[in-house]
Amino acid sequence: MSFDIDKIRNDFPVLGEKVYNKQLIYFDNGATTQKPSPVIEIINKYHSKLNSSIHRGVHFLSDQATNDYEDARKKVAEFINAEKSSEIIFTSGSTGSINMLAFSFGEKFVSEGDEIIITEMEHHANIVPWQMLCERKKAKLKIIPFNDEGILQTESLSTLITEKTKLVSVIHISNTLGTINPIKNIIEIAHRQSIPVMIDAAQSIQHLSVDVQELDCDFLVFSGHKAYGPTGIGILYGKEKWLENLPPYQGGGDMVDIVTFENTTYNEVPFKFEAGTTNYIGAIGMAEALRYIESIGLENIGKYETELMHYATKKLKETGIVTIYGNAPEKASILSFLIDGVHMADAGMMFDKLGIAVRVGTHCAQTVMQHFNIDGTVRASMSMYNTKEEIDYLCQTIHQVKAMLS
C-alpha cells in the first residue's frame, strides 16, 4: 500500500478538532497516540453489541468474546513473530508488564547480592519496579550510562555483568532522547553469559519492525495506547521456557486449575498470569490497531517518520534559539528541546494556546534530566499522521514564544 497521508489523517477523527479556535496539531504521541476509526468502531461495537466476560460462559456472547480475545493474542504473536501465541500475556500496559516480571522473576530467580542491569535512559517504569525488587531481595541495580549525544555506552555492559547478574532490562527507543538502542547487540552480549534480557518496546512497536525470534530477547513489553490502540492494555512476551518456570503475579479467577482450602494448582501459560476478568475489549481493540498499522506497513511508516524527524531537526536548529537533547545518529521521531531563555512549562502553555499539543517536564525519565542537569524539556513526538506543515508551524510559534516570554 502507498503512504497516503491525507487518507491516514482522515482515519483519525480527533485531528479535525480545534482548540482555542486553532486547528489541533498533536505532537504528544510519545505519551499516547490518537485512535483511528477502525479501533474506535470495534470498541464501540463490543460495548454496544457483544460485551460478555471471556472464558467463563457457554452462551453466544461469551463464546464470541472469548474467540475474539484469543484471536487478539494470535495477532499480537504474529505482529512480533512470537513462536507461540501462548507466549503473549495480556496486561494493563508496559508498566503492568514490567511490574509483573519484576515480581515473578524476582521471586524465583533473584536472591540477596544478585544484580539487575538497566540503562541511564530508562523510563521510570523500567527503573522503579527493579528498585523495589532490589530493596525486597537486597539485590543491586547497575546502570549502563549514555553520553551527551544520547548514545548508550554498550561497551560497558561486558564489564558490568558478573556471576551475580540475573537480568538485563533495556529500553528499545528512549522516550526522551529518541535514541534507538542497539538491542540485538545488547542481547548477544548478555546471552554470552547466559543472562536473560527484557526489552521495553513501548516507544518502538509503532515505529519499526520488532521480531522477538530474530532478536532472541527473553522478554518484551509494550502498551496498546502508544500504538493507536486503547488505554489499559498491553502485553508481556516471554519465551515459553521462562513463563513455565515463573510463579504467577496475582491470584484470582481464571488463573487457577484446582482450588481447595488446603492447596491451589495453577492454570497453564498464559492464563496463569491473567487473573480475574481481563481487559478483553482492550485486547481486541489493540489487535485492531495492529491490523491498522499492518495495512499501512511498518516500513512505510518508518520511512515517513524518519523523514519527518530529519526535517524537524533541521528546522528546529535553523531557529537558532533551540537546544536539542538527544542527537544520536540512530533516532526515532522524538525531539526534546529547550528554547533559550524560556521555561519549558511557560513554552508548553503558549504552544497550547496556539493549538499545538506538546509534552513538557521530565517525561517520567528524571535520570535523563539529571544527566544534563536540567529540570526537563519540551518534547515534540511525531507520528505517521503528522506533517511537515505542522512542523513549520511549530517552528514559527517557537519564535513567537521566545519573543513573548524571554
Buried (B, 14 or more C-beta within 10 A) or exposed (E): EEBEEEEBBBBBEEBEEEBEEEEBBBBBBBBBBBBBEBBBEBBEEBEEEBBBBBBEBEEEBBEBBBEBBBBBBBBBBBBBEBEBBBBBBBBBBBBBBBBBBBBBBBBEBBEEEBBBBBBBBBBBBBBBBBBBBBEEBEBBBBBBEBEEEBBBEBEBBEEBBEEBBBBBBBBBBBBBBBBBBBBBEBBEBBBEEEBBBBBBBBBBBBBBBBEBEEBEBBBBBBBBBBBBBBBBBBBBBBBBEBBEEBEBBEEEEBBBEEEEEEEEEBBEBBBBBBBEEBBBBBBBBBBBBBBBBEEBBBEBBBEBBBEBBEBBBEBBEEBEBBBBBBBBEEBBBBBBBBBEEBBBEBBBBBBBEBBBBBBBBBBBBBBBBEBBEBBBBBBBBBBBBBBEEBBEBBBEBBEEBBEEBE
